[in-house]
Amino acid sequence: MKHLISIGDLDRASAIELLDTSSRMVATQERQMRKLPTLVGTTVVNLFMEDSTRTRISFEAAAKRLSADVINFSAKGSSISKGESLKDTALTLRAMGADAVVVRAPSSGAAHKLAHSGWIDVPIINAGDGTHQHPTQALLDTFTLRRHLGGEQKQGECSGSVDGSGLDGLHVVVVGDIMHSRVARSNVQLMTLLGAHVTLVAPPSLVPVGADVWPCDVLYDLDEAIALQPDAVMMLRVQRERMLGGGYFPSAAEYTRRLQLTTERAHRLPEHAIVMHPGPMNRGFEIAGGVADGRRSVIVEQVAAGVSVRMAVLFHLLASNAREES
């Protein structure tokens, strides 16, 4: 694996290998000395052309805990905001001696362009591009699922970490603004690759064209999906700046009535089921505050998993590849 642009860059074996490495990274972060010397002497550039807090900080923490030097390059106040092209930015990064570039962009395909243009020959990691892909988010979501439920563990207590396995036999429901969600696209690909059954739930106006050929089911009613007794429910952020102003749904009140994960709906889930959210959350909109903070919620754990998963990605792209080439 030279780059991580989309989940399509992974097969089942390489995805499981990344998740297993993430588990080992978690173990290193439980020690008193959490910093590893793995990437001493390398420089990781965070090129963020779109606002982010969790993802940028998570990548920065991951690189620093592997002892890499980190350069944060944001669009605001930079040459990008003054009209500099992606090509010129790439050439600048090459001149600065970047060993890997983490890129987040508002336009779909920006990470792919950077990886395959020939402007810069270093590993490129997609930290979210438009409505296309967000592969490391899907990896950390899957890591959290696997750690709590494992493969083929649908009854009784959570099974804990199951290294070496996929998500075989699990049923995951993803709810919300599917149309604008790169998180949903990446998760459908990765979870089904690892053997899970995925059901998307959204109003018809927020289901993208072509979703009928995705490897998942599509429903329009959250209560119908809960009746299927899923193992996990992932709520997506409602992008109100797009939805309410774009005629995607009549009103906020109607959306919450039909699709909010309320306390009452959460009570109808199986005893072992977990609740997830990639963040940031709109408390009281797509998810009730009591559910977000309740015993089923693993939302904070998802954030924590992001550092270990991104450490694993950087390790495989930089340390592992360097050993193979030497």
N, C-alpha and C positions, 0 to 999 in steps of 0.2 A: 504494500500500500504506500504510494508516494504522496497522495493527498487525501483529505477527507472532505469531499465536496457534498456528497449526498449519501444516503443509506445504500444507494445502488453501488457504491464503491466497496461494500462489504458482502461477503457470503456468510452463511450460518457459522462456519468454523471461525472466521476472523472476527465476527461479532462476539461470539462466546469468548474468544481469546481476549478481546478488549475488556469484556465484563469481568473475566477472571483476574486480569491485571488490575482492574479497578478495585476488586476486593483486596488484593495484596497492597494496593496503595492506601486503602482505608486502614489496614493494619499498621502501616508506617506512621499514619497520622494520629495513632493512639499512643505513640511513644512520647517520652519527654522531649527528645530531640526529633522534631518532625521534618527537618530539612535534609534532603538527600543530595549527594554530590553528582548526581547522574548527568546533568546538563551544564556543568561548569564550563565556561568559555563560550557558550552559545548565546545568541541574541534572538529573542522572540518579540516580534512587533505586533501589537494589537492595533489594527487599522479599523477604526469604527467610524463609518460614514453615516451611522444611524444611532440615535440615542439608545443607551442600555446601561443598566446598573449591575444587575446580578451577573449577566454573562461576562461583561468586561472584567469585573472584580474577580470572578471565579477563574477566568483564564489567567489573570495576573497572579493570583495566589498560587495556582497550579504551577506556573512556570517558575516562580520564585522558590517554591518548595522543592523544585528539582534543581535549584541553584543556577537557573538561567538568568541572564540580564533581560530586563523588560523595557521596551519603549512603547509608551501609549501615544497613539497618533489619532486624534479625533478630527472630524470634519470641521467642527465649529472653530473658527479662528485660524484654520490652517489654509494652505494653498488650495485645498479642494473646494473650500467655501468661496474661493476667489475665481473658480473656474478651471483649475488644473485638471487635466484628464487623468483617467485611471492609469494610462500608459506612463505618463510622466511621474505619477506617484510611485508606480512600480519601479521605475528606473532610479528614483530617489532612494527607495528602500534597498535596492540592490547596492547602490553606492555606499549606503550606510552599513553594509555588511550584515543584513538580516539573514538569520539561518532558518526562520520559519515566520510565516505571516498568518495571523488570525484576522479574518476579514468579516465585517458585518456591513451589509449594504441594503439600501431601500429598494434596489432594483434586482429582480430575479436574474440569475446568470452571472452576476459580477464576480463571484468567487471562481466559477468555472473559467471565465475569461482570463482572470489573473493567473490561474493554474496552467492554462494551455496556450497562452499567447506567445510564450518565449521571452517575455520582457524580464522575467525574474525566475531563476531556476532553483527554487527552494520549496519545501512542503507548504501547501496552502490549506488552512483549516477554515471551513465555512461556519461562521458563528451566526448565520441567519441571513438569507438573501431574499428580499421581497416576500412573496407568498409561496416561494419555492420549497426550500429545505432548511432544517435546523438540526443537523445530525447529532451533535453532542447533547442537545436537549433530549432527543429520543433515547440516546444511550443512557443518560442519567435517569430518565423515567423508567426505562426497562430494568436498569440496575436496581432501582428501588422496588419495583414489582417483584423481581426475582429474589431479592433479599427477604422480602416479607412472605411471599407465597410459594416461590420455587415453581418447578414444573410439576404438573399433575397433582397439585396439592389443593384440592377444592373443598375439602371438608375439615371442620374442626379448627385447631389452633394454627397460627401462622407457622410455616416450616422453618423460617430462618434462612440464612445464606445457603444456596445450593450451587457451589461452583461446578462448572463443567456441564450445566444443564441449560436448557432453553426455557421457554414459557409454555411448553406443551400442555394442553388441556385447560389453560386459563381462558376466561372470557372477560374482556375489557370493554367498557362502554366509554366513549369519548363524546362529550356533550358541548354544544355551543356554536360559535361562529366558525364553521368548518371552511367556508369559502375563502376567508382571508388568513387562514391558519397554516403556516409552514410547520408548526408543531404537529398538527393533526396529520399532515401528509407524511412527515418523517416517522411518526409513531406507527401509523398503519403499516408502512413498509417494514419497519424493524420488528414490530411485535408479531406480525404474520410470518416473517422470515424465521422467527424463533418458535413458531408453533402455536401462538395464541389466536383466539378468535376475537375479532374486533367488530363492534357495532357502533356506528356513528349516529348521533341523535342531533337533529337541528330542524328548524322550520324549513320548508321547501326553498324559501328565498335565500337561505344561507348554506345550501348544499351546492357545491360547484358543479358546473357542467362536466360530465365525464366520470363523476363519482360512482356511477352505476357499474363501471368496469373495474373499480378498485377491488382489491381482495378482501372485502368486508361487507357487512350488511349496513343498510341505511334505514333508520326509523325517524319518524317525525314527532314521536310522543315519548317523553321521559318516563312516564308511569308504565308504559308498555315495555320499555327497556329494563326497568327495575324489576318488573314481574318475571323477567328471564333469569333473575338471581345471579347477576354478574359477580366476579371476584374482585373487580376494581371499577371505580367510576372516576374518570378524569374530566374535570370541568375546565373549559377553556375561557380565557378572558374575553368578555364581550367588548368588542372594539366599538364602543358607543360613538366615537367620533365618525365612524363609517356607517354604522348600522342605523342609528336613529335619524341621521341626516340624509340617508340615502334611500329611504323607503323600504328597507329590508324587513322591518317589522313595525306594526302600528304604533306601539308605545312601549316604554320601559315596563310599565305595570303589567301589560299583557305578556311580555317576555318572561318576567319573573313568575307570573302565575303558571305558565306552562312549562318552563324549563329550569327554574331555579332548583338547586339541590337543597331543599328545606330539611329541617330536623325530622319532620314526619316522613319524608321520602327516605332519608338516610336510615330511619328505624326499620324500613321494610327490606333493607339489604341483608344478605346472609351475615351470620355472626362474624365470619372471618374476613368479610370484604373491607377493602381500604378505599379511602378517598384521596384523590390527587389533584394537583393544580400546578401548571408550569409557572404561574405568576406573570406579572403582578395581578393580584386579585381585586375584584370589585366586590367587597364585602356587602352583603345585603342585596346584591344584584344577581349574579349567576350562582352564588353560593351563600348560604346563611352563615353568619358569624359563628354561631354555635357549632356548625358542622366543620367549618375551617379549623376550629380550635378543639374539636371533639376527639374522642378516643380513636376513631377510625382514621383520622387525618395523618398523613405522612408528608405533608407539604413542606414542613421545615426540614425533614430528612432529604427531600429532593434537592433542596438548596445545598445542603451539606455534601450530598453525593456528587454535586457538580464539580467540586474541586478534585476529588479522587478520580472521577471519570476523565476529566480533562488532563490530569497528570498522566493517566494511562495513554491517552491519545498522543500527547507530546512525546512520551517515552517511546511508543511504537514508531512514530514518524521520524524522530531524531536519533534516539539512542539505539534502537533496534536496527534501523536502516544503516546507521554508521558502522555497526558491528558486522553486518552482512557484507558491506562494501569493502571492509578492511581485510 
